[in-house]
């Protein structure tokens, strides 16, 4: 009944002719939650998913087509720096994944050509079967995490910032001293630099603390509430690139919205979530940091809290993965410049308002082109906000996923699984892992 009343209220306001002011939600969505994961391709996680544009075979450099083998969990790591992207992309032939660093183990297991079965990530598949899956979502940067994590907050890494000479951050912050692994931005050691690339190919460096605007700045301008939930004492906090946005990091009011990860479930259950939430899990599914099973289990905690709380009827939860992690994907990304785009990554959308589709439980597959700027564009569209720059301004807003006139979908509260034990090799790799790869 509450859902019906909320929907009638929204329809009445939207059709009144007066419109809604910037900063007010323009749809029934009052809360958008973005949960950020790492290092998986669409074919690695959903290549076997019914109806999705997936593959179960892959081509290697000599033209041989091989079967994608059953993935292991936890999985070894594969190179996913820009140099690996160039090799794998191979001028659009998508057949150089066997050339990536670590593509094969010493025992000749083809890590780069492996994929998960439904039995290994059954709850992600269950979400896709009832709610929404994107099979045409691309990372923004042709490389690893730092740049892609900047895109998810600011829709750029510096290429649209005149004060940076339109140079884009493309590397990983590094310096002479190894810092705490959870600080890569304005809090990094003073000697730290990140690689910066100009459009003409000139390579320079800069301290990883930037002056360009982020979406939290816009949200603050229009009094739209937001929070970032993360674990500051854990290595996963390195992926909070709000630490690299000076206007957020050095503004006490803004930085106070960066709160402990443990607070998310309490806020969701109490109905005190802000309008926009970014969630950085501890188990991000980055190979050699955490397994898919552990990551999926943590994901369930957050989704179940939303579904069991009072705001389910007005919420959309979006899962994104930052880049491909070295795993095979058969779809060649559009190449629009020296930065974009990276390979396909999964995206799940969970909401009572996700369209009914052909999935066995009513799930919908959206094949619209998306990138990490698309969730930003959805937020901007939903609250009537201006774009940050041309990237989010030109992005697709994800409304293809939603039908606000339908019978709302019921929550799907799932149970965690018992994960396979971590191997001695995995624990050794984790103990010696350098900051993100």
Secondary structure, DSSP 8 states (H G I E B T S, - for coil): -HHHHHHHHHHHHHTSSS---TTS-SSS--EEEEEEE-S--HHHHHTTSTTSS--SEEE-TTS-EEE-EE--SS------SHHHHHHHHTTTT---GGGSTTSS-TT---GGGEE--TTTSHHHHHHHHHSEEESSEE-SSSS-HHHHHHHHHHS-SSTT-GGGTT-EE-S--B-SS---TT--STTS-TT-BEEEE-TTS-EEEE-S-B-S--HHHHHHHTT--EEEEE-TTSGGGGG-GGGGBHHHHT-HHHHTTEEETTHHHHHHHHT---SEEEEE-S----TTT--HHHHHHHHHHHHHHHHHSTTGGGEEEEEEE-S-TT----S-----SSS----B--EEEEETTB---SSTTS-EEE-S-EEHHHHHHHHHHHTT---SSHHHHTS--SGGGB-TTS-----------------HHHHHHHHT--S--
